[in-house]
Amino acid sequence: MAVTSGSQIEQLLGDEAQALLEYEAQGISSEVLNLPGPDAIDRVMVNSDRPIPVLRNLAQVYNTGRLAGTGYLSILPVDQGIEHSGAASFAKNPTYFDPRNLLQLAIEGGCNAVATTFGVLGIEARRYAHRIPFIVKLNHNQLMTYPNEFDQIMFGSVRQAFELGAVGVGATIYFGSEQSSRQIIEVSEAFEEAHELGMFTVLWCYLRNSAFKVDGVDYALSADLTGQANHLGVTIQADILKQKQPENNGGDNALKGYGKTDPLVYDSLTSDNPIDLTRWQVVNNYMGRIPLINSGGESKGDSDLSQAVRTAVINKRAGGAGLIVGRKAFQRPMPDGVALLNSIQDVYLNDAVTVA
């Protein structure tokens, strides 16, 4: 399959093409980062405390799909049936209520892995565990309480994920929420057990607190606050970290008396450019030693492809390691979903899109 050309990527980026593709990063040089590459495990992870089976399972993911051997990742996540309800997630394309079609989408879309629920993988594990790597999402925010509660609770055990044939487990922490301390303890204990069983760990590293919105700006998407959340995430030994791409900066300054920061973060280590803001997330991942994958966000229709490619370009040029995209792919017919996933992957396969 042909890789999307540079001119096609420019067309999808529209008026931002030059600003994103030719930008030279300010503040933190790419020379001090641990960048993705075919040798990422040998270069970065082999000297860590991760057990040998964890390295083997990471290598399986890195060597699956269209991005095999590049050091970049394209993962299909499907936990929305719980997090957003089955109706909100699959009504646009009811065929994906059938888990088999979700796993088939990941395979036909050339993904490195699929990250989804105990239920989805449990009903189809014997058919697909040898065909695409499984990442089991351990916890979820279920919306059946009234009024809704925003909390992540465990839906199964690490041992259960291991017995399903998973190569990795994933979990979410809502940093900044009332329940975040409990979640940190639960997830860190689960990650320790996963490593003992030979599975790698993926952290959905999100911020949740209404107080993060100040004067109409949502600082839950700020580079400084998401960067600190990342730093906490890699501290509990996440092997891959999923984070929303930053849209602003200065959360620590806007929330008076909340956190601690340094003026250098805003004066010289970052800028207003989204590449520099995302690089600050990479920096907080131990200078890229733990790969950063950004989320693709919700599906908004006709703009999905251009928005996904934009996110991929920013992630790659910042020093990130890939994208984790779900709704944009499965809320459309499978051929269109496959094409969208392939277009995202093409950004990482295109040598003309360089690290800034």
C-alpha positions as MATLAB code, in Angstrom:
seq = 'MAVTSGSQIEQLLGDEAQALLEYEAQGISSEVLNLPGPDAIDRVMVNSDRPIPVLRNLAQVYNTGRLAGTGYLSILPVDQGIEHSGAASFAKNPTYFDPRNLLQLAIEGGCNAVATTFGVLGIEARRYAHRIPFIVKLNHNQLMTYPNEFDQIMFGSVRQAFELGAVGVGATIYFGSEQSSRQIIEVSEAFEEAHELGMFTVLWCYLRNSAFKVDGVDYALSADLTGQANHLGVTIQADILKQKQPENNGGDNALKGYGKTDPLVYDSLTSDNPIDLTRWQVVNNYMGRIPLINSGGESKGDSDLSQAVRTAVINKRAGGAGLIVGRKAFQRPMPDGVALLNSIQDVYLNDAVTVA';
ca = [
       0.000    0.000    0.000;
       1.377    3.397   -0.991;
       2.383    5.756    1.768;
       0.582    9.102    1.850;
       2.834   11.612    0.106;
       4.183   14.796    1.606;
       1.939   16.840   -0.653;
      -1.126   14.926    0.538;
      -0.132   15.538    4.152;
       0.302   19.243    3.373;
      -3.136   19.317    1.792;
      -4.710   17.742    4.868;
      -2.946   20.239    7.138;
      -4.267   23.141    5.089;
      -3.201   26.617    6.223;
      -1.123   25.127    9.060;
       1.070   23.010    6.767;
       4.092   25.280    6.660;
       3.864   26.228   10.327;
       3.767   22.595   11.437;
       6.034   20.889    8.903;
       8.834   23.484    8.827;
       8.827   24.603   12.447;
      12.133   24.437   14.347;
      11.539   23.539   17.972;
      12.393   26.046   20.688;
      13.564   25.318   24.209;
      14.319   21.591   24.397;
      16.466   20.242   21.563;
      15.637   16.895   19.972;
      19.289   15.984   20.499;
      18.684   15.383   24.213;
      15.583   13.235   23.666;
      15.377    9.460   23.506;
      13.586    9.253   20.172;
      11.565    6.370   18.737;
      13.419    4.010   16.435;
      13.840    0.365   15.444;
      16.310   -0.095   18.328;
      14.184    1.570   21.023;
      13.987   -1.503   23.266;
      17.714   -2.260   23.002;
      18.649    1.385   23.435;
      16.302    2.355   26.246;
      14.421   -0.499   27.901;
      16.966   -3.312   27.981;
      18.804   -1.728   30.948;
      15.599   -1.120   32.920;
      14.249   -3.370   35.664;
      11.546   -4.769   33.359;
      11.528   -8.603   33.288;
      12.605  -10.297   30.070;
       9.027  -11.402   29.167;
       7.950   -7.728   29.317;
      10.637   -6.805   26.786;
       9.572   -9.697   24.572;
       5.938   -8.601   24.639;
       6.875   -4.983   23.936;
       8.917   -6.216   20.970;
       5.901   -8.148   19.663;
       3.856   -4.946   19.606;
       6.645   -2.916   18.017;
       6.953   -5.548   15.286;
       3.268   -5.869   14.379;
       1.259   -3.973   11.765;
       2.208   -1.383    9.180;
       4.561    0.424   11.575;
       6.492   -2.752   12.421;
      10.188   -2.110   12.910;
       9.909    1.693   13.038;
       9.627    2.284   16.787;
       6.262    3.993   16.288;
       2.875    2.786   17.475;
      -0.664    2.822   16.082;
      -3.096    1.331   18.609;
      -6.868    0.887   18.285;
      -8.561    1.571   21.662;
     -12.166    0.569   22.273;
     -13.347    1.195   25.821;
     -15.990    3.723   24.795;
     -18.867    1.269   25.179;
     -18.372    1.629   28.929;
     -16.850    5.093   29.204;
     -19.436    6.744   26.919;
     -22.164    4.040   26.694;
     -22.635    1.519   23.916;
     -25.270    3.681   22.235;
     -23.116    6.815   22.148;
     -20.186    4.797   20.837;
     -21.680    2.407   18.311;
     -25.062    3.782   17.174;
     -23.385    5.458   14.193;
     -22.108    2.056   13.073;
     -23.981   -0.729   14.919;
     -21.861   -3.484   13.348;
     -19.219   -2.654   15.946;
     -21.424   -3.857   18.769;
     -19.964   -7.201   17.603;
     -16.446   -7.474   19.098;
     -15.230   -9.535   16.158;
     -15.580   -6.539   13.867;
     -13.558   -4.343   16.216;
     -10.683   -6.823   16.242;
     -10.932   -7.216   12.490;
     -10.712   -3.430   12.102;
      -7.484   -3.393   14.104;
      -5.989   -6.125   11.917;
      -7.110   -4.725    8.570;
      -6.110   -1.243    9.723;
      -2.528   -2.383   10.266;
      -2.447   -1.516   13.973;
       0.325   -2.616   16.319;
      -2.207   -3.704   18.942;
      -5.800   -3.410   20.105;
      -6.616   -2.051   23.580;
     -10.065   -2.950   24.804;
     -12.198   -4.508   27.524;
     -12.276   -7.869   29.262;
     -15.602   -8.561   27.569;
     -14.482   -7.832   24.004;
     -11.283   -9.849   24.313;
     -12.860  -12.613   26.385;
     -15.475  -13.386   23.752;
     -12.953  -13.568   20.883;
      -9.564  -14.349   22.489;
      -9.088  -17.823   21.007;
      -9.748  -16.577   17.508;
      -7.525  -13.474   17.630;
      -4.885  -13.649   20.394;
      -2.315  -15.060   17.962;
      -3.222  -12.580   15.214;
      -2.878   -9.215   16.945;
      -1.446   -8.236   20.363;
      -4.037   -7.680   23.099;
      -3.893   -4.888   25.673;
      -6.601   -5.310   28.319;
      -8.032   -2.104   29.792;
      -8.343   -2.909   33.503;
     -10.446   -0.012   34.789;
     -13.239    2.182   33.481;
     -15.485    5.119   34.322;
     -18.993    3.663   34.162;
     -21.845    6.124   33.722;
     -24.772    4.183   35.234;
     -24.652    5.899   38.619;
     -27.110    8.757   39.048;
     -25.970   11.412   39.213;
     -22.933   10.384   37.181;
     -19.712    9.830   39.094;
     -16.368   10.372   37.402;
     -14.211    7.638   38.830;
     -12.114    4.778   37.477;
     -12.914    1.383   39.001;
     -11.374   -2.028   38.319;
     -13.433   -4.317   36.087;
     -11.203   -7.380   36.410;
      -7.857   -8.658   37.574;
      -4.372   -8.592   36.090;
      -4.343  -12.396   36.281;
      -7.514  -12.529   34.189;
      -5.849  -10.367   31.535;
      -2.830  -12.676   31.534;
      -5.071  -15.721   31.027;
      -6.741  -14.017   28.057;
      -3.360  -13.989   26.340;
      -2.764  -10.259   26.737;
       0.730   -8.909   26.160;
      -0.049   -5.734   28.084;
      -2.543   -4.093   30.420;
      -3.830   -0.532   30.428;
      -5.460    1.657   33.046;
      -6.652    5.235   33.508;
      -5.852    7.615   36.334;
      -7.848   10.839   36.656;
      -5.087   13.027   38.064;
      -6.433   15.949   40.060;
      -9.738   14.231   40.892;
     -10.954   13.466   44.419;
     -10.287    9.785   43.775;
      -6.837   10.170   42.204;
      -4.825    9.053   45.239;
      -6.752    5.775   45.432;
      -6.413    5.280   41.681;
      -2.645    5.845   41.823;
      -2.323    3.137   44.472;
      -4.599    0.688   42.614;
      -2.919    1.177   39.269;
       0.636    1.067   40.616;
      -0.146   -2.251   42.334;
      -1.726   -3.596   39.139;
       1.276   -2.499   37.075;
       3.645   -4.241   39.492;
       1.701   -7.483   39.125;
       1.552   -7.112   35.345;
       5.336   -6.804   35.157;
       5.715   -9.874   37.360;
       3.544  -11.804   34.872;
       5.491  -10.497   31.877;
       2.993   -7.947   30.575;
       3.874   -4.335   29.788;
       1.791   -1.415   31.045;
      -0.031    1.467   29.350;
      -1.361    4.450   31.313;
      -4.245    6.651   30.146;
      -2.926    9.749   31.915;
      -5.837   12.208   32.121;
      -6.696   15.246   34.256;
     -10.174   15.586   35.757;
     -11.322   18.451   37.964;
     -13.802   21.221   37.198;
     -11.480   23.656   38.997;
      -8.993   23.282   36.135;
     -11.316   25.508   34.071;
     -10.432   29.146   34.748;
     -11.962   32.099   32.881;
     -13.196   29.818   30.107;
      -9.829   28.082   29.577;
      -9.538   24.353   30.287;
      -6.120   23.900   31.844;
      -6.674   20.147   32.026;
      -5.224   20.399   28.510;
      -2.267   22.593   29.472;
       1.266   21.470   28.724;
       2.498   22.065   32.272;
      -0.274   20.162   34.076;
      -0.411   17.276   31.593;
       3.387   17.173   31.699;
       3.353   16.749   35.480;
       0.653   14.079   35.179;
       2.934   12.290   32.713;
       5.802   12.525   35.184;
       3.656   10.860   37.839;
       2.605    8.222   35.310;
       6.117    7.161   34.395;
       6.994    7.163   38.104;
       4.577    4.267   38.673;
       6.317    2.453   35.787;
       4.011    2.880   32.844;
       5.843    1.468   29.809;
       3.742    3.478   27.333;
       1.887    6.647   28.216;
      -1.286    7.917   26.549;
      -2.039   11.616   26.930;
      -4.258   14.186   25.257;
      -2.304   16.664   23.177;
      -1.963   20.031   24.962;
      -3.945   23.002   23.737;
      -2.565   25.686   26.062;
      -0.072   26.259   28.864;
       0.134   27.970   32.233;
      -2.169   25.840   34.360;
       0.107   26.128   37.364;
       0.036   29.921   37.065;
      -3.735   30.146   36.562;
      -4.559   27.978   39.586;
      -3.252   30.202   42.371;
      -1.700   28.278   45.231;
      -2.154   24.940   43.481;
       1.093   23.573   42.100;
       4.760   24.408   41.860;
       6.532   25.399   38.665;
       9.384   27.530   37.344;
       9.232   30.610   35.068;
      11.698   28.914   32.693;
       8.916   26.528   31.641;
       7.086   29.425   30.023;
       9.941   31.805   29.209;
      12.368   29.519   27.408;
      11.548   25.797   27.611;
       8.258   25.976   25.692;
       6.440   28.280   23.290;
       2.876   28.641   22.046;
       3.552   26.239   19.172;
       1.779   22.874   19.653;
       5.012   21.032   18.803;
       6.828   22.683   21.713;
       3.849   22.120   24.022;
       3.737   18.424   23.132;
       7.522   18.192   23.492;
       7.113   19.263   27.112;
       4.981   16.149   27.587;
       7.751   14.048   26.007;
      10.339   15.696   28.277;
       8.311   14.698   31.335;
       8.338   11.089   30.081;
      11.981   10.845   31.176;
      13.115   12.716   28.064;
      11.228   10.260   25.874;
      12.526    7.086   27.502;
       8.879    6.176   28.056;
       7.065    6.596   24.711;
       4.292    9.174   24.454;
       1.262    8.317   22.362;
      -1.370   11.004   21.957;
      -5.077   10.292   21.768;
      -7.002   10.984   18.613;
     -10.021   12.532   20.316;
     -13.708   12.205   19.585;
     -15.132   11.808   16.115;
     -16.487   15.059   14.659;
     -17.322   13.895   11.151;
     -15.803   15.297    7.976;
     -12.811   16.897    9.718;
     -11.683   13.646   11.380;
      -9.009   12.754    8.826;
      -7.331   16.162    8.774;
      -7.485   16.444   12.564;
      -5.983   12.973   13.026;
      -3.151   13.702   10.590;
      -2.513   17.048   12.320;
      -2.271   15.305   15.698;
       0.119   12.712   14.239;
       2.375   15.361   12.679;
       2.590   17.282   15.960;
       3.252   14.101   17.934;
       5.997   12.880   15.602;
       7.726   16.243   15.256;
       7.628   16.700   19.056;
       9.404   13.371   19.583;
       6.329   11.304   20.398;
       5.896    7.656   19.487;
       2.475    7.420   17.868;
      -1.275    7.727   18.156;
      -4.064    5.767   19.799;
      -7.222    6.373   17.749;
     -10.595    4.703   18.250;
     -13.829    6.600   17.629;
     -12.553    8.333   14.524;
     -12.007    4.863   13.014;
     -14.925    2.763   14.247;
     -17.668    5.370   13.915;
     -17.563    4.951   10.132;
     -17.707    2.009    7.681;
     -14.748   -0.363    8.012;
     -13.058    0.573    4.692;
     -13.160    4.246    5.694;
     -11.880    3.424    9.181;
      -9.010    1.416    7.710;
      -8.154    4.301    5.373;
      -8.107    6.775    8.265;
      -5.835    4.541   10.353;
      -3.517    4.067    7.380;
      -3.313    7.830    6.803;
      -2.227    8.351   10.408;
       0.368    5.592   10.091;
       1.638    7.162    6.881;
       2.771   10.236    8.826;
       5.176    8.010   10.760;
       6.253    6.140    7.628;
       6.957    9.351    5.722;
      10.632   10.328    6.148;
       9.842   13.888    5.061;
       8.025   14.445    8.380;
      10.990   14.830   10.702;
      11.491   15.427   14.402;
      11.649   19.193   14.933;
];
